[in-house]
Amino acid sequence: MDDAPLLSDEWLSACNAALVTLARPEGRAAGPGPLVVTELVTGAPAGTHDAVTLVADDRGVRLVAGRDDAATAWFTVSFADVQALHSGELDPARALTEGRVRVRGDLRAVVDAVDLLASAHAAMRAR
């Protein structure tokens, strides 16, 4: 699924296949509950999702299409930056420090979510 359009249903499936091997981050500031972070994507092309939610809980780590109103945190990023993050051209920490990712809610949860997504993207590129 390397050629699946970014943020499409096929891409979500491929990303979830990569995420299944990842463990939920330990020692989060938000406590022992699930990690739930919604990513809002500005400028997402037609036919793709403009929001995805990363969930890390007792069942594992996965992405779900759409927003979760009960998310611990939300972050907003442009589609161009999502592409750069996915390809490895943009470092997640750099994106956060440069303000290319706008955060609402628990910043630590967003950092954990971005790290998990970066790991999944790297695994997808390695396939």
Buried (B, 14 or more C-beta within 10 A) or exposed (E): BEEBEBBBEEBBEBBBBBBEEBEBBEEBEBEEEBBBBBBBBEEBEEEBBBBBBBBBEEEBBBBBBEBBEEBBBBBBBBBEBBEBBBEEEBBBEEBBEEEBBBBEBBEBBBBBBBBBBBBBBEBBEEE
